[in-house]
Amino acid sequence: MGTHSPSKIGYFRWVICALLFFAATINYVDRQVLSILAPDLQRGMGWSEIDYSNIVFAFQIAYALMFLVSGGVLDRIGTRTGYAVAIVWWSLAAMGHALASSAGAFSFWRFMLGVGESANFPASIKTVAEWFPKRERALATGIFNSGTNIGAIVAPIVVPLIAVRWGWQMAFIATGALGFLWVAFWLALYRRPEEHKRLSSKELAYIRSDTTDPAAQLRWAPLLRYPQTWAFSLGKFMTDPIWWFYLFWLPKFLYSVHGVRTVDLIPYLVTVYLVADIGSIGGGWLSSALLKRGWSLNAARKTALFLCALCVFPVVVVSEVQSLWVAVGLVSLAAGAHQGWSANLFTLSSDLFPRQAVASVVGMGGFAGALGGMLIAKVAGYVLQWYGTYTPLFIIAGLAYLSALALIHLLAPKLTPAIA
């Protein structure tokens, strides 16, 4: 290890990681524009709560279905071309929202956005595998994934300001156009490490120092017989939808219950996603710290998951709280706990399965989480349309993590590896 001094090796791999970080940021900016503008669009266009849920559902169904195929497409055409095509696609779809004037038209553009955005995570993970040795992949993944929270912070600052000054259509056009700027940098800077002229021979040797040619990815069907697969996938199915609920319904909740909209949303949404960023790092740190103290893998991971689940639970009373900042504080705590939960849940896939099976298991879990997102979209629409209250939705959010942990423990009581 002493021979791998960073100053002697080089740092160009981190330039590639920075590109992934900005792609994740743009991804979440484009994804969140609609939810920030939803209170005004719903009022101006006469959408019902069910109409809005159908618009969200259109994104979720495209995202879920394409999650099953985007990885294979990227493997066939390569990361450089595949990622560029995906971002051009979703940027055009994001800008296309400006042409919409009905719930049906918004649903169409949300579907197209979901098709493109589904490639973001598979492309980023594949890029990290190409550009980083195993010992640095977790750090690189954590850095690029933090861009999602940054995007969720940037959007509520930038979008209302653009919408107030130039109109809601320009908010979609301006944010969507960011993707084209990213693609220009990506095509200029990205090649496979073996083909890159700016990569030193020492850095290339370091990137390949602990890797071999990747083993063949396992098919899904044989993995279905392992309870560990279901533990991970059900955990995603039950808890990913809660994050989608915050992402797409929180601005509407703040408007409906507390009368906050457009520019006034900025401090509240920024607070939520800043705490979420802290939770993402803190949750991953916690289980790692417990492992370093000699705790077993089973105890460390499940203790971290349990503490995150407990921190989410108080969100059950959010819709009954009169103070705006107390409500935002409870949602912030829940969002941070979700990200800490998610960091540990993702790690279970590599704890329980060998390297050549992890991508398949993560794909199954991602698909399950997207299915859950589709379900919460429909449930939220009908609950709000029929009963006009967010209370049942926050109760579901508060109980989901403890329930998911109980299932995980039932299916994987000792977190023993599924495949020897």
N, C-alpha and C positions, 0 to 999 in steps of 0.2 A: 504493500500500500504506500510505503514511503516514496516509491518511485513515481507516484502519480500526483506530483505537485500541480495544483490548478494553474499556477503561472506558467508552467512548462507545457501543460497539456493544451490549453486554449479554452475559449469560452463560447465558441460559435453555436454549440448545441443549445445554449440558453437564449440565443437570438431566435431560434426556432420555437422554443418554449414561449417566448414573448409573443410571437405571432399567434400561437394557440390561445394565449390569454386574451388577446384583443378579439379574436374570433368569438370566444365565449362571451365576452362583454357585448359585442354587437348582437350576438344571438339573443341575449336576454333583453337588450334594448328593443329590438324588433318585436320580440314576443310580448312585451309588456305595454306597448303603445296603446293597444285597444282597451285594456283594462283601466288605464289612467283616464282615457277619454270617454269611457263607457257611460258615466252618469249624464254627461251632456249629450252624447249621441243617442242614448236611450230616450231622453226627454225630447230631443229634437226630431227624431224619426219615429217615435211612438212604438218602440219595441216593448213587448211584454217581457217578464222575467224568463218565460219559456223561450222566447225568441233569442234572448241573449245566451241562454244555456245551449241552444242549438248552434249558435255561432262558435262557442267554446268547444262544443262536442265535435264540430267539423274539424277543428285543429287536432283534437285528441285522436280521432279515428285515423287521420292521415299519419300522425306521428307514430301511433301504435303499429299500424300495418307496415309502414316503411322501415320501422325499427328492425323488422324481420329480414329485410332484404338489403338495406343500405350497406351493411358490412361486406356482404358478398360482392356487391357492385364495386365498392372501393378496392377490394382485393383484385378484381379483374382489371380495372382501368388504372389503378395506381392512385396513391394519395395526392400527388401534386395536381393531377387533372381532376380527380374525383372531388376533392375538397373545393377547388375553384368553381367547378360546375354547381356544386351544392349551394355555395354562398351567392353566386350569381342568381340562381333559381330563387332562393328565399328572399334576396334583396328585391328582385322584381316583384315577387308576391307581396312583400311588405309595402312597396310603393303602390301596388295595384289597389290597395285599400282606399286610396284617395279617389278612385273611380266609382266606388260603391255608393249606392243611395238607398239600399234596402237591406233587410236582414238576410235575404237570400244571397245577395251579392257579397255581403261581408262573409257569409259562410263559405262561399266559393273561394275567396281570397285567403281565408283562414286555413282551408283545406290545403291550398297550394303552399302556404307558408309551412304547414306541418310536414309536407312532403320533403321540402328542402332542409328544414331544421333537424330532421331525424338523423341526418348524416353527421352532425357536428360532433357528438360524443364518440361514435366509432372512429371517425377520421382522426380525432385528437389522440385517442388511445393508441391507434395504429402508428401515428407519428411518434409518440413517446417511445413505443417499442422499437422503432427504427433508429431513433436518435440518442437513446440513453441506455447505459448499462443498468442492470437490475437494481443495483444499490441506490441509484438516483431516480428511479421511475416513480416511486411514491411521492417524492418531493416535487418532481416535475408535474405530476398529475394534480397534486394539491395546489400548485401555483396556477396552472391554467384553469382549473375548476373554480378558483376564487374569482375568476372573471365573471362568472354567472351572478354572483352577489354584487360585484361592481356594476354590472349592467342594470341590475335591479335597483341600484342606488342612483345611477346616472339618469335613467329613464324618467323618474318622477321629478327630477330637477329640470331636465331639458324639455321634455314633451309639453308640459303646461305653458312654459314660456313661449315656445314656438307657436302653440295653438292660439294663445291669447293675442299674439302679435300678428301672425300671418294666417291663422285659420287651421282647423283640424286636418285638412287635407295635406297641408305643408308639413305637419308633424310626421305623417307617414312617409312623405316623399324624402324629407331631409334625413330622417333616421335610416330609411331604407338605402339611401345612397351611400352610406358609410361602408357598406359591404363591398362596393366596387373599388374603393380606395384600398381596402384590405387585400383584395384579390391582386391588385397591382404589385403590392409588396410581396405577397406570397409567391407569385410567379417569378418575380425577380430574384427572390432569396432562396426558394426551396428546391432542392434536389435530394435524391437519396444520398446518404453519407458517402457511399463509395463513388458517387459521380460528382461530388461537390468540390469545386476548385478552391473555395475559400476555407476548406477544412484541412487542417494540418494532418500529416500522417500520424503524429502522436495522439491527436484527439480522436482520430478514427480508430486507432488501436485501443484507446481507452474505452470508447463506445462499445467495441466488440470484445472487450477483455473478459467478460463473464457470460457471454451469450454464445449459443450455437444456432444453427439453422432452426427456425421454429418448428416444433412438432405439429403434425396435422391436427386441425381443430376437430374435436369430437362432434358427432351428430347429436341432435337434441334427443331423439327417441330413447337411446339407452340411458340417458341421464334422468329420465322421468321416473325410473324405478327407485331412485335414491331419495330417502326422506329429507336429506340435507338440501337437495334441489328445491323441494317444496317449502322447506323452512325459509330459504332465502327469497324465493319467488312470492310466497304469501306475505312475507314481511314487506316486500316492495308494494304488493297489491294493496295492502291495508294502510300504508303510511305515505307513499308517494302522492296519492290524491289530496292529502291534506296540504301539501306544499302547493299543488295546483290551485286548490281552493284559495289560499292566501294570495297567490299570484294574480288570479283572475277576478276574485270577488272582494278583496280587501278595500280597494278604492271605492267600490260601490257600497260596501258596509259603512265606511267612514262618511260617505255622503248621505246615505239613507238614515242612519241613526244619529249622526253628529253634525250633518250639514256641511261637511268639508268637501271642497271640490277644486279642481284645476290647480292653480298656483298654491293655494292653501294646503294642498296635500303634501307639499315638499318635505317639511320637517318631520312629518309623521312616517311617511314611507321610507325616508332615508334612515330614520332611527331603526325601523324594523329590520332593514337589510344590513345595516351596520352590525347590529347585534347578531344577525344570522351569520355574518362573516366570522365574527368572534367565536360563535358556537361551532362552526365548521372546524376551525383550527383546534379549539379547546376540546371538543369531543374526541378527535383523533389523538390528541396529546394524552388524554386521560387514560385510555386503555393501554397506550404504549408505556406510560409512567408506571402503571400497575404491573405490567409485565416485567419491567426493569426491577421492580421491588420483589420479584419472585413469585407473583401470583400466577396461577395456571391460566392458560389461554381461555378456558371456559369461564373462569371466575372474572378475569379482566374484561373480556368482551361483554359479558352479560351484566356485569356491574355498571359499565359505562352505558349500555343500552337502557338499563333500569333507571339510572339517574336522569337520563335524557327523557324517558317516558314520564317520570314524576314531574319534571319541569314543564312538560307540555300540559299536564292535567288541569292546572288552574284556568286554562283558556275556556273551560266549560261555562264560566260565568261572564264572559266578555260582553255578550249582548245585553246583560242586565246591569252593567256598570254605567253609572252616570257620568263619571269623569272621563273626558276624552283621553288625557294622558295616562290614566290608569289602564284604560282599555288598550291603548297602544303599547304600554309597558307589558301587559300580559301577552299580547300577540307577539311582541318582540321576543319575550322569553320563550314562547312556544316555537317561533321560527328558528331561533338560535339552537334550541334543543333538537328541532327536526334535523338541522344540518349536522349536529354532533351525532345524532342517531344514524343519519345517512352515511357518514364517514365510517362508522363502525360496521354498519350493515354491509356496505360495499366490501369491506375488508374480509367479512365472513366468506365471501366467494373464494378468495385465495387461501383462507384458512382451511376450508373444507374440501377443496378440489385441486388437483394438479394443474400445472401451468397450461397444458394443452386443452383443458376443459373449462378454464376460467371464462374465456370469451363467450362460450356457448351459454354458460350459466348466467353470466351478466346479461346476455341478450334475452334470455328467458325472463329474468327478473325485470329488465327494462320494459319488455312487452307487457308483463303482468302489471307493472306500475302504471303504464299508459292506459291499460284497460280500466284500472281503478280510477284514473283521471276522467275517462269517459263516463263512468258511473256517477262520480261526484258531480259532474257537470249537469247531468239530467236530474239528479236528486236535488241539487241546489235550485235549479230552475223551477221545479214543481213545488218545492217547499216554500220558496219565496212568493210564487204566484198564488198558491192556495192559502197560505197562512200568514204571509207578510212578516215573518220574523226569522232572524238568523239563529235563534236559540238552539233548535235541533242540530243545525250544522256545526256549531261550536261544541256541542255535546259529543257529536261524532268525532270531531277533531281531538277532543281531550281524551277520549277513551281508546282511540285507535292504537296507540303505541303500546299501552299496557296489554291490550288484547293480542297484538301482534307478537309481543315478547312471550306471552304465555304459549302461543302456538309454536314459536321458534324453539322454546324450551321443551315442549312436548315432542317435537319432531327431531330435535338434535340435543338431547339432554346433556351430553358431555362434549359436544362439538368435536366429535371424532371425525377424521377424514373419511370422505365417502369412498375414495378409490386409493387403494394402497400403492 
